[in-house]
């Protein structure tokens, strides 16, 4: 994320995923202005599509030299893709199954995750 203003979990070229987003402090207000400034409500236009529209506009502006590219996908993670590899140093995923959480807990041993899995 050295040069990006916003990095996101993009583990699939087909699906839009934004479950994990990191935004540089200097870009937060610009992003929120663009995101919240769209006329459609979240009910009428999925938040993922709003995110993608901002991203595409930024790419188009950078392509013609009017702006730098602000968006970059994170170089790790699984999103909704399976199988997970819980041995990786950095990872994120969506929609974990109980078995996947148990596998992760073998590695990280978080008290809160252990308590959740014990219930």
Beta strands, then each sheet from edge to edge (+ up, - down):
strand 1: 6-8
strand 2: 21-23
strand 3: 71-73
sheet 1: 2+ 1- 3-
end
